[in-house]
Amino acid sequence: MSVNRLFRWSGGAAVASGVFALLCAGTLIAASVVPAMPGIAAVALLMLTDVLKLFALMGLYGGRVRESGWLGLAGFILAVTGQLFGAAEFFPPSGWAMFALGLAMIAAAAGRGGALPQWGVGCLWVWLVGIVVSLAGGILDLTLVLAAGLAIQGCARIGLGIAMRSVVGAAEASDG
């Protein structure tokens, strides 16, 4: 698989992850309004979102290794390890913190290395804001704040995916 194809498919995974995050946020809101709504729907959507998020991160780093440098590599390793810690329920707060720190490092590397347009880098930072809002909602047990954080993350990932796909489209247009 070519690097551009990896980046393009990962951009699609980021968009899909964002859409599912928005659906998960809607499910959480609906479950708080209609108590009979099963919570398993939100859990299933969140699991699917997390898998797609990992594919998006793999392509974001793997598709732009040279531009990301050592900072991008360290951020990628930290983010993936944090995601796995969180998914395994080993010690979720440490996983969340590791993922957030890794994402911040990836955003810094992407901005410095020119791996994405500036608005795409902005989407990475907005994604990080969404994580902080979600964490606050989860820790304080405020469902609507958690849902708002998921919605922010979803919108940011959709924007990131569009940015990733636009970079590849521009590169293919200039090659052709």
QUIHU-V640919 format. One record per residue. N is the residue number from 0. RES is the residue in one letter. PSI is psi in whole degrees, -180 to 180 (* if undefined). Layout:
<<N,RES,PSI> <N,RES,PSI>>
This chain:
<<0,M,135> <1,S,160> <2,V,-42> <3,N,-37> <4,R,-41> <5,L,-46> <6,F,-41> <7,R,-48> <8,W,-37> <9,S,-34> <10,G,-40> <11,G,-38> <12,A,-37> <13,A,-42> <14,V,-47> <15,A,-40> <16,S,-41> <17,G,-42> <18,V,-45> <19,F,-32> <20,A,-40> <21,L,-41> <22,L,-39> <23,C,-41> <24,A,-43> <25,G,-39> <26,T,-41> <27,L,-41> <28,I,-44> <29,A,-39> <30,A,-29> <31,S,-26> <32,V,-41> <33,V,97> <34,P,-22> <35,A,-10> <36,M,129> <37,P,137> <38,G,-14> <39,I,-29> <40,A,-43> <41,A,-40> <42,V,-44> <43,A,-43> <44,L,-39> <45,L,-39> <46,M,-44> <47,L,-41> <48,T,-44> <49,D,-40> <50,V,-47> <51,L,-35> <52,K,-40> <53,L,-41> <54,F,-39> <55,A,-44> <56,L,-39> <57,M,-45> <58,G,-36> <59,L,-43> <60,Y,-52> <61,G,-31> <62,G,-16> <63,R,49> <64,V,-48> <65,R,-44> <66,E,-30> <67,S,-34> <68,G,-163> <69,W,-35> <70,L,-42> <71,G,-40> <72,L,-48> <73,A,-41> <74,G,-42> <75,F,-48> <76,I,-44> <77,L,-43> <78,A,-45> <79,V,-42> <80,T,-43> <81,G,-41> <82,Q,-42> <83,L,-39> <84,F,-44> <85,G,-41> <86,A,-34> <87,A,-5> <88,E,28> <89,F,-58> <90,F,84> <91,P,-43> <92,P,-38> <93,S,-37> <94,G,-43> <95,W,-43> <96,A,-42> <97,M,-42> <98,F,-45> <99,A,-44> <100,L,-42> <101,G,-42> <102,L,-38> <103,A,-40> <104,M,-40> <105,I,-43> <106,A,-43> <107,A,-42> <108,A,-40> <109,A,-39> <110,G,-39> <111,R,-39> <112,G,-8> <113,G,27> <114,A,-23> <115,L,159> <116,P,160> <117,Q,-35> <118,W,-28> <119,G,-39> <120,V,-39> <121,G,-38> <122,C,-37> <123,L,-42> <124,W,-37> <125,V,-38> <126,W,-43> <127,L,-40> <128,V,-42> <129,G,-37> <130,I,-45> <131,V,-43> <132,V,-43> <133,S,-43> <134,L,-43> <135,A,-43> <136,G,-39> <137,G,-43> <138,I,-41> <139,L,-1> <140,D,45> <141,L,101> <142,T,-41> <143,L,-34> <144,V,-42> <145,L,-45> <146,A,-39> <147,A,-42> <148,G,-42> <149,L,-38> <150,A,-41> <151,I,-45> <152,Q,-43> <153,G,-47> <154,C,-40> <155,A,-40> <156,R,-36> <157,I,-45> <158,G,-41> <159,L,-45> <160,G,-41> <161,I,-41> <162,A,-42> <163,M,-43> <164,R,-33> <165,S,-34> <166,V,-45> <167,V,-42> <168,G,-41> <169,A,-39> <170,A,-41> <171,E,-35> <172,A,-38> <173,S,-27> <174,D,-33> <175,G,*>>
